[in-house]
């Protein structure tokens, strides 16, 4: 039996466990984030996308990661405060994880396998790589860090 998003769980930023089965039937955008990255302003666009479509069953899930240039050095409290005060983030944020290497979170191991990057490489290249997930918990597409959230409107609407 092939896996879906619903086979995974992760720890929320506040420490609570989150089973992804809770998102069954929704369209998701999963993003590895960082507070000190050149792409950090994308938090605004991600929040705008979330607010625009959340009533139609769309959720953005943010996964802070410090594997790229040490650009997410803070602890959970610092990350949460930064996202709230600087970008008014209301979409769900998760505890800091690794997305590559031996300690990569199982969710990201699955995401990378389901939607490889350029030239078939599975590794995440940088912060703000995005994965669009359909209502059945399957990966629809992987987007590069430079892809702005406003460029995803058509793809999100097609899944809704």
C-alpha positions in Angstrom: 0.0 0.0 0.0 1.4 3.4 -1.0 1.8 6.1 1.6 -0.1 9.4 1.8 0.4 12.4 3.9 -2.1 10.9 6.4 0.5 8.3 7.4 2.7 10.9 9.1 2.7 13.1 12.2 5.0 15.8 13.5 5.4 18.0 16.5 3.7 21.5 16.4 5.8 24.5 17.3 4.1 24.5 20.7 5.2 20.9 21.4 1.9 19.3 20.7 1.8 16.2 18.5 0.0 16.6 15.2 -1.3 13.6 13.2 -1.7 14.7 9.6 -4.8 12.6 9.3 -6.5 15.7 10.8 -5.9 17.4 7.4 -7.8 14.6 5.5 -9.8 16.1 2.6 -7.9 19.4 2.6 -5.4 20.9 0.1 -2.0 21.6 1.7 1.1 23.5 0.9 4.0 22.2 2.9 7.0 24.6 3.2 10.4 24.4 4.9 10.9 27.9 6.4 13.6 30.1 7.9 13.6 33.4 9.7 16.9 34.8 8.4 16.7 33.9 4.7 16.4 36.0 1.6 13.1 34.2 0.9 11.8 34.9 4.4 9.5 37.7 3.1 7.5 34.8 1.4 5.9 34.4 4.9 3.6 37.3 3.9 2.6 35.7 0.6 2.1 32.3 2.3 -0.1 33.9 4.9 -2.1 35.8 2.2 -2.6 32.5 0.3 -3.7 30.7 3.5 -6.2 33.5 4.4 -7.6 33.6 0.8 -8.4 29.9 0.6 -8.6 28.5 4.2 -12.4 28.6 4.1 -12.3 26.4 1.0 -10.2 23.7 2.7 -6.6 25.0 2.1 -3.9 25.0 4.7 -0.2 26.0 4.7 2.0 24.0 7.0 5.4 25.6 7.9 8.4 23.6 9.0 11.3 25.7 10.3 14.7 24.2 9.3 18.2 25.3 10.2 20.0 23.2 7.6 20.6 26.0 5.0 23.2 28.6 6.1 22.1 28.4 9.7 19.2 30.7 8.8 16.8 29.4 11.5 18.9 29.6 14.6 16.1 30.4 17.1 14.2 28.0 19.4 10.4 27.4 19.1 9.5 30.5 21.1 11.7 32.8 19.1 10.4 31.3 15.8 6.8 31.7 16.9 7.3 35.3 18.1 9.1 36.2 14.9 6.4 34.8 12.6 3.6 36.4 14.6 5.1 39.9 15.1 6.8 40.3 11.7 4.4 38.5 9.4 1.2 37.9 11.5 1.4 34.2 10.6 -1.8 32.3 11.5 -1.2 29.1 9.5 0.2 26.1 11.5 3.9 26.0 12.3 5.8 22.9 13.4 8.9 22.2 15.5 12.2 22.8 13.8 13.2 19.7 11.7 15.9 18.5 9.3 14.7 18.0 5.7 17.9 16.4 4.4 20.4 13.8 5.7 20.2 11.0 8.2 18.0 12.9 10.6 15.5 14.1 8.0 11.9 14.0 9.2 10.1 11.0 7.7 7.5 13.4 6.2 10.3 15.1 4.2 11.8 11.8 3.2 8.5 10.9 1.7 7.8 14.3 0.1 11.2 14.3 -1.6 10.7 10.8 -2.9 7.2 11.6 -4.3 8.3 14.8 -6.0 12.0 14.9 -6.9 13.6 18.2 -7.8 15.6 19.3 -10.8 17.4 16.5 -12.6 15.7 14.0 -10.4 17.5 14.9 -7.2 15.5 14.4 -4.1 17.5 16.7 -1.7 15.9 19.9 -0.7 18.2 22.7 -2.0 17.2 25.6 0.2 14.6 27.2 2.4 11.0 27.7 1.2 10.8 24.7 -1.1 7.1 24.0 -1.4 5.0 20.9 -1.9 1.4 21.0 -3.0 -0.7 18.2 -1.6 -4.2 17.2 -3.0 -7.3 16.3 -1.0 -6.3 12.6 -1.1 -3.0 13.3 0.6 -0.9 12.8 -2.5 1.9 15.2 -3.7 0.8 17.1 -6.7 3.9 19.3 -7.4 7.2 20.5 -5.9 8.1 24.2 -6.2 11.5 25.8 -6.0 12.3 28.3 -3.2 12.2 31.2 -5.7 8.6 30.4 -6.7 6.6 33.0 -4.9 3.3 32.1 -3.2 1.3 34.4 -5.5 2.5 32.2 -8.4 0.7 29.2 -6.9 -2.8 30.7 -7.0 -3.8 28.8 -10.1 -2.4 25.5 -8.9 -4.1 25.8 -5.5 -7.4 26.8 -7.1 -7.2 23.8 -9.5 -7.0 21.5 -6.4 -9.8 23.2 -4.6 
